[in-house]
Amino acid sequence: MARPPFPKHLRQFQAQFASEEACQDYLALCRWPDGFSCRRCGHRRAYAIVKRRCWQCAACRHQVYLTAGTVLHNTRIPLTFWFWAIYLMTTDKRGISALLLQRQLGLRRYETAWMMLHKLRRAMVNAAREPLHGEVEIDDTWIGGTQAGLRGSRQLKGRRAALVLVAVEKRGKASGRVRMGVIPDFKTTTLKAFIKQNVTPGSTIYTDGLKSFAGLEESGYHHIARTQPLRTELRKGTKSVVPLADRAIGNLQQWLIGTYHGVSRAQLQIYLDEFVFRHNRRKLPMAAFQTLLGLGTGREPTPYDLIRGARDVQ
């Protein structure tokens, strides 16, 4: 049996998830698309205990909590609020800031909205996701830490900027899936580690002429390195040797500034994961919505004390 349909527009979403009971029914249908089956006795009939957000087996009385093991585990925030936050996060390509979410949901505290969004961001990465393959463009950049009077790579002096590596699948002239990661340096070992983790061996990798990319052939990749034109030439219309990666970098930088007006260095990887998540599912809002509900990755929720200061991504 197919999972329940995803709302096609805002009014339909409002009607479908107007109450706590409706949200719980949706979670139940997603968790048991072929009907309830008790894990303990195999009985096929159960009834809902709305206040406890669980279903109880009609035979052995075993209770199954709808949010157990998901990002919503043990939350005291109404499910209607969580559903709204997830809907806004997955359907708007710009994402949503904590301040705007606070206003949209009428939350009393900014910290509540901030915590909700960060819990959702940490549910976006599936450890078992398939690596990129085929033709892949890879480029490097840096985020933040702009220092007056310094241009180009001189911005890296003193490491105020965060270094980021970007990989993009080529699908003709269009972009496929994307991967992004914060890296400590541009050393060959660092770049190779990122590539081995995110790109399938045997793929064709396109890069600029950075010497740190040398040796990829020995690691099982077909490597095509090209000299990147000067920035002044690029501004005059000269084509980049990695146009899809450069486009992804440009979109990322505009998104960080436009939506969040900058992010902390400690939390940067989490925001990169959000950008990648939304880009890779831009045509599948239902899949994105259900993944954040915890119905796809099965990732355990992250406690608040680890979210503060990004202690879980150190």
Contacts in CASP RR format, 6 or more apart in sequence:
PFRMAT RR
TARGET T0000
AUTHOR 0000-0000-0000
METHOD contacts of the structure
MODEL  1
MARPPFPKHLRQFQAQFASEEACQDYLALCRWPDGFSCRRCGHRRAYAIV
KRRCWQCAACRHQVYLTAGTVLHNTRIPLTFWFWAIYLMTTDKRGISALL
LQRQLGLRRYETAWMMLHKLRRAMVNAAREPLHGEVEIDDTWIGGTQAGL
RGSRQLKGRRAALVLVAVEKRGKASGRVRMGVIPDFKTTTLKAFIKQNVT
PGSTIYTDGLKSFAGLEESGYHHIARTQPLRTELRKGTKSVVPLADRAIG
NLQQWLIGTYHGVSRAQLQIYLDEFVFRHNRRKLPMAAFQTLLGLGTGRE
PTPYDLIRGARDVQ
1 33 0 8 1.000
1 34 0 8 1.000
1 35 0 8 1.000
2 33 0 8 1.000
3 29 0 8 1.000
3 30 0 8 1.000
3 33 0 8 1.000
3 286 0 8 1.000
3 290 0 8 1.000
4 26 0 8 1.000
4 29 0 8 1.000
4 30 0 8 1.000
5 286 0 8 1.000
6 285 0 8 1.000
6 286 0 8 1.000
6 289 0 8 1.000
7 13 0 8 1.000
7 16 0 8 1.000
7 17 0 8 1.000
7 87 0 8 1.000
13 87 0 8 1.000
16 22 0 8 1.000
16 26 0 8 1.000
17 23 0 8 1.000
17 26 0 8 1.000
17 80 0 8 1.000
17 83 0 8 1.000
17 84 0 8 1.000
18 80 0 8 1.000
19 80 0 8 1.000
20 50 0 8 1.000
20 78 0 8 1.000
20 79 0 8 1.000
20 80 0 8 1.000
21 48 0 8 1.000
21 50 0 8 1.000
23 79 0 8 1.000
23 80 0 8 1.000
23 82 0 8 1.000
23 83 0 8 1.000
24 48 0 8 1.000
24 50 0 8 1.000
24 53 0 8 1.000
24 66 0 8 1.000
24 79 0 8 1.000
25 48 0 8 1.000
26 83 0 8 1.000
27 66 0 8 1.000
27 67 0 8 1.000
27 79 0 8 1.000
27 293 0 8 1.000
27 295 0 8 1.000
28 36 0 8 1.000
28 48 0 8 1.000
28 55 0 8 1.000
28 66 0 8 1.000
30 290 0 8 1.000
30 293 0 8 1.000
30 295 0 8 1.000
31 66 0 8 1.000
31 295 0 8 1.000
35 44 0 8 1.000
36 44 0 8 1.000
36 45 0 8 1.000
36 46 0 8 1.000
36 55 0 8 1.000
37 43 0 8 1.000
37 44 0 8 1.000
38 44 0 8 1.000
38 46 0 8 1.000
38 57 0 8 1.000
38 59 0 8 1.000
38 60 0 8 1.000
38 62 0 8 1.000
38 64 0 8 1.000
39 62 0 8 1.000
39 64 0 8 1.000
40 57 0 8 1.000
40 60 0 8 1.000
40 62 0 8 1.000
41 57 0 8 1.000
41 59 0 8 1.000
41 60 0 8 1.000
41 62 0 8 1.000
42 57 0 8 1.000
42 59 0 8 1.000
43 57 0 8 1.000
43 58 0 8 1.000
43 59 0 8 1.000
43 60 0 8 1.000
45 57 0 8 1.000
45 58 0 8 1.000
45 59 0 8 1.000
46 55 0 8 1.000
46 56 0 8 1.000
46 57 0 8 1.000
46 58 0 8 1.000
46 64 0 8 1.000
47 55 0 8 1.000
47 56 0 8 1.000
47 58 0 8 1.000
48 54 0 8 1.000
48 55 0 8 1.000
48 56 0 8 1.000
49 55 0 8 1.000
49 56 0 8 1.000
49 63 0 8 1.000
52 63 0 8 1.000
52 65 0 8 1.000
53 65 0 8 1.000
53 66 0 8 1.000
53 67 0 8 1.000
53 79 0 8 1.000
54 63 0 8 1.000
54 64 0 8 1.000
54 65 0 8 1.000
54 66 0 8 1.000
55 63 0 8 1.000
55 64 0 8 1.000
55 66 0 8 1.000
56 62 0 8 1.000
56 63 0 8 1.000
56 64 0 8 1.000
57 63 0 8 1.000
57 64 0 8 1.000
65 73 0 8 1.000
67 73 0 8 1.000
67 74 0 8 1.000
67 75 0 8 1.000
67 79 0 8 1.000
69 294 0 8 1.000
69 298 0 8 1.000
69 300 0 8 1.000
69 301 0 8 1.000
70 123 0 8 1.000
70 293 0 8 1.000
70 294 0 8 1.000
70 295 0 8 1.000
70 298 0 8 1.000
70 301 0 8 1.000
71 119 0 8 1.000
71 120 0 8 1.000
71 122 0 8 1.000
71 123 0 8 1.000
71 292 0 8 1.000
71 293 0 8 1.000
71 294 0 8 1.000
71 299 0 8 1.000
71 301 0 8 1.000
72 79 0 8 1.000
72 82 0 8 1.000
72 293 0 8 1.000
72 294 0 8 1.000
72 301 0 8 1.000
73 300 0 8 1.000
73 301 0 8 1.000
74 301 0 8 1.000
75 82 0 8 1.000
77 112 0 8 1.000
77 116 0 8 1.000
81 105 0 8 1.000
81 107 0 8 1.000
81 116 0 8 1.000
82 116 0 8 1.000
82 293 0 8 1.000
84 104 0 8 1.000
84 105 0 8 1.000
85 96 0 8 1.000
85 101 0 8 1.000
85 105 0 8 1.000
85 113 0 8 1.000
85 116 0 8 1.000
85 117 0 8 1.000
85 120 0 8 1.000
86 120 0 8 1.000
86 289 0 8 1.000
86 292 0 8 1.000
86 293 0 8 1.000
87 289 0 8 1.000
88 95 0 8 1.000
88 96 0 8 1.000
88 101 0 8 1.000
88 104 0 8 1.000
89 95 0 8 1.000
89 96 0 8 1.000
89 117 0 8 1.000
89 120 0 8 1.000
89 274 0 8 1.000
89 278 0 8 1.000
89 292 0 8 1.000
90 278 0 8 1.000
90 281 0 8 1.000
90 285 0 8 1.000
90 288 0 8 1.000
90 289 0 8 1.000
90 292 0 8 1.000
91 285 0 8 1.000
93 278 0 8 1.000
93 282 0 8 1.000
94 255 0 8 1.000
94 258 0 8 1.000
94 259 0 8 1.000
95 255 0 8 1.000
95 259 0 8 1.000
95 274 0 8 1.000
95 278 0 8 1.000
96 104 0 8 1.000
96 117 0 8 1.000
96 259 0 8 1.000
97 259 0 8 1.000
97 260 0 8 1.000
98 110 0 8 1.000
98 113 0 8 1.000
98 114 0 8 1.000
98 117 0 8 1.000
99 110 0 8 1.000
99 113 0 8 1.000
101 107 0 8 1.000
101 113 0 8 1.000
101 116 0 8 1.000
101 117 0 8 1.000
102 109 0 8 1.000
102 110 0 8 1.000
102 112 0 8 1.000
102 113 0 8 1.000
105 113 0 8 1.000
107 113 0 8 1.000
115 304 0 8 1.000
115 307 0 8 1.000
118 267 0 8 1.000
118 270 0 8 1.000
118 302 0 8 1.000
118 307 0 8 1.000
119 301 0 8 1.000
119 302 0 8 1.000
119 307 0 8 1.000
120 292 0 8 1.000
121 270 0 8 1.000
121 271 0 8 1.000
121 273 0 8 1.000
121 274 0 8 1.000
122 270 0 8 1.000
122 273 0 8 1.000
122 299 0 8 1.000
122 301 0 8 1.000
122 302 0 8 1.000
122 307 0 8 1.000
122 312 0 8 1.000
123 291 0 8 1.000
123 292 0 8 1.000
123 294 0 8 1.000
123 297 0 8 1.000
123 299 0 8 1.000
123 301 0 8 1.000
124 273 0 8 1.000
124 274 0 8 1.000
124 276 0 8 1.000
124 277 0 8 1.000
124 291 0 8 1.000
124 292 0 8 1.000
125 273 0 8 1.000
125 277 0 8 1.000
125 297 0 8 1.000
125 299 0 8 1.000
126 291 0 8 1.000
126 296 0 8 1.000
126 297 0 8 1.000
126 299 0 8 1.000
127 297 0 8 1.000
127 299 0 8 1.000
131 197 0 8 1.000
131 198 0 8 1.000
131 199 0 8 1.000
131 200 0 8 1.000
132 167 0 8 1.000
132 168 0 8 1.000
132 169 0 8 1.000
132 177 0 8 1.000
132 179 0 8 1.000
132 198 0 8 1.000
132 199 0 8 1.000
132 200 0 8 1.000
132 203 0 8 1.000
133 169 0 8 1.000
133 199 0 8 1.000
133 200 0 8 1.000
133 203 0 8 1.000
134 169 0 8 1.000
134 170 0 8 1.000
134 200 0 8 1.000
134 202 0 8 1.000
134 203 0 8 1.000
134 204 0 8 1.000
135 169 0 8 1.000
135 170 0 8 1.000
135 203 0 8 1.000
135 204 0 8 1.000
135 206 0 8 1.000
136 167 0 8 1.000
136 168 0 8 1.000
136 169 0 8 1.000
136 170 0 8 1.000
136 199 0 8 1.000
136 203 0 8 1.000
136 204 0 8 1.000
136 205 0 8 1.000
136 206 0 8 1.000
137 167 0 8 1.000
137 168 0 8 1.000
137 170 0 8 1.000
137 205 0 8 1.000
137 206 0 8 1.000
137 207 0 8 1.000
137 242 0 8 1.000
137 243 0 8 1.000
137 244 0 8 1.000
137 245 0 8 1.000
138 165 0 8 1.000
138 166 0 8 1.000
138 167 0 8 1.000
138 168 0 8 1.000
138 195 0 8 1.000
138 199 0 8 1.000
138 205 0 8 1.000
138 206 0 8 1.000
138 207 0 8 1.000
138 213 0 8 1.000
138 242 0 8 1.000
138 245 0 8 1.000
139 165 0 8 1.000
139 166 0 8 1.000
139 207 0 8 1.000
139 208 0 8 1.000
139 242 0 8 1.000
139 245 0 8 1.000
139 246 0 8 1.000
139 249 0 8 1.000
140 163 0 8 1.000
140 164 0 8 1.000
140 165 0 8 1.000
140 166 0 8 1.000
140 183 0 8 1.000
140 186 0 8 1.000
140 191 0 8 1.000
140 210 0 8 1.000
141 163 0 8 1.000
141 164 0 8 1.000
141 166 0 8 1.000
141 249 0 8 1.000
141 253 0 8 1.000
142 155 0 8 1.000
142 156 0 8 1.000
142 161 0 8 1.000
142 162 0 8 1.000
142 163 0 8 1.000
142 164 0 8 1.000
143 161 0 8 1.000
143 162 0 8 1.000
143 164 0 8 1.000
143 252 0 8 1.000
143 253 0 8 1.000
143 256 0 8 1.000
143 268 0 8 1.000
144 160 0 8 1.000
144 161 0 8 1.000
144 162 0 8 1.000
144 262 0 8 1.000
145 155 0 8 1.000
145 160 0 8 1.000
145 161 0 8 1.000
145 162 0 8 1.000
146 155 0 8 1.000
146 161 0 8 1.000
147 155 0 8 1.000
147 157 0 8 1.000
147 160 0 8 1.000
150 157 0 8 1.000
152 231 0 8 1.000
155 161 0 8 1.000
156 163 0 8 1.000
162 182 0 8 1.000
162 265 0 8 1.000
162 268 0 8 1.000
163 182 0 8 1.000
163 183 0 8 1.000
163 184 0 8 1.000
163 185 0 8 1.000
163 186 0 8 1.000
164 180 0 8 1.000
164 181 0 8 1.000
164 182 0 8 1.000
164 183 0 8 1.000
164 249 0 8 1.000
164 252 0 8 1.000
164 268 0 8 1.000
164 272 0 8 1.000
165 180 0 8 1.000
165 181 0 8 1.000
165 183 0 8 1.000
165 191 0 8 1.000
165 194 0 8 1.000
166 178 0 8 1.000
166 179 0 8 1.000
166 180 0 8 1.000
166 181 0 8 1.000
166 245 0 8 1.000
166 248 0 8 1.000
166 249 0 8 1.000
166 252 0 8 1.000
167 178 0 8 1.000
167 179 0 8 1.000
167 180 0 8 1.000
167 194 0 8 1.000
167 195 0 8 1.000
167 198 0 8 1.000
167 199 0 8 1.000
167 245 0 8 1.000
168 175 0 8 1.000
168 176 0 8 1.000
168 177 0 8 1.000
168 178 0 8 1.000
168 244 0 8 1.000
168 245 0 8 1.000
168 248 0 8 1.000
169 175 0 8 1.000
169 176 0 8 1.000
169 177 0 8 1.000
169 178 0 8 1.000
170 176 0 8 1.000
170 206 0 8 1.000
170 244 0 8 1.000
174 244 0 8 1.000
175 244 0 8 1.000
175 247 0 8 1.000
175 248 0 8 1.000
175 279 0 8 1.000
176 280 0 8 1.000
177 279 0 8 1.000
177 280 0 8 1.000
178 248 0 8 1.000
178 275 0 8 1.000
178 276 0 8 1.000
178 279 0 8 1.000
178 280 0 8 1.000
179 198 0 8 1.000
179 199 0 8 1.000
179 276 0 8 1.000
180 248 0 8 1.000
180 252 0 8 1.000
180 272 0 8 1.000
180 273 0 8 1.000
180 275 0 8 1.000
180 276 0 8 1.000
181 194 0 8 1.000
181 269 0 8 1.000
181 272 0 8 1.000
182 268 0 8 1.000
182 269 0 8 1.000
182 272 0 8 1.000
183 190 0 8 1.000
183 191 0 8 1.000
183 194 0 8 1.000
184 190 0 8 1.000
186 210 0 8 1.000
186 212 0 8 1.000
187 212 0 8 1.000
188 212 0 8 1.000
188 213 0 8 1.000
188 214 0 8 1.000
188 215 0 8 1.000
190 212 0 8 1.000
191 212 0 8 1.000
191 213 0 8 1.000
192 215 0 8 1.000
192 216 0 8 1.000
192 219 0 8 1.000
195 205 0 8 1.000
195 216 0 8 1.000
195 219 0 8 1.000
195 221 0 8 1.000
196 219 0 8 1.000
199 205 0 8 1.000
199 221 0 8 1.000
201 219 0 8 1.000
201 220 0 8 1.000
201 221 0 8 1.000
202 220 0 8 1.000
202 221 0 8 1.000
202 222 0 8 1.000
203 221 0 8 1.000
203 222 0 8 1.000
204 221 0 8 1.000
204 222 0 8 1.000
204 223 0 8 1.000
204 224 0 8 1.000
205 213 0 8 1.000
205 216 0 8 1.000
205 221 0 8 1.000
205 222 0 8 1.000
205 223 0 8 1.000
205 224 0 8 1.000
206 224 0 8 1.000
206 225 0 8 1.000
206 226 0 8 1.000
206 241 0 8 1.000
206 242 0 8 1.000
207 213 0 8 1.000
207 223 0 8 1.000
207 224 0 8 1.000
207 225 0 8 1.000
207 226 0 8 1.000
207 242 0 8 1.000
208 225 0 8 1.000
208 226 0 8 1.000
208 227 0 8 1.000
208 228 0 8 1.000
208 241 0 8 1.000
208 242 0 8 1.000
209 225 0 8 1.000
209 226 0 8 1.000
209 227 0 8 1.000
209 228 0 8 1.000
213 223 0 8 1.000
213 225 0 8 1.000
214 225 0 8 1.000
215 223 0 8 1.000
216 223 0 8 1.000
217 223 0 8 1.000
226 241 0 8 1.000
227 241 0 8 1.000
228 240 0 8 1.000
228 241 0 8 1.000
228 242 0 8 1.000
229 238 0 8 1.000
229 239 0 8 1.000
229 240 0 8 1.000
229 241 0 8 1.000
234 240 0 8 1.000
240 246 0 8 1.000
248 279 0 8 1.000
251 275 0 8 1.000
252 272 0 8 1.000
252 275 0 8 1.000
255 275 0 8 1.000
256 262 0 8 1.000
256 263 0 8 1.000
256 271 0 8 1.000
260 271 0 8 1.000
263 271 0 8 1.000
264 309 0 8 1.000
264 310 0 8 1.000
266 309 0 8 1.000
266 310 0 8 1.000
266 313 0 8 1.000
266 314 0 8 1.000
267 309 0 8 1.000
267 310 0 8 1.000
267 313 0 8 1.000
269 310 0 8 1.000
269 313 0 8 1.000
270 310 0 8 1.000
270 313 0 8 1.000
277 288 0 8 1.000
277 291 0 8 1.000
278 288 0 8 1.000
281 287 0 8 1.000
281 288 0 8 1.000
281 291 0 8 1.000
290 296 0 8 1.000
291 297 0 8 1.000
302 312 0 8 1.000
305 311 0 8 1.000
306 312 0 8 1.000
END
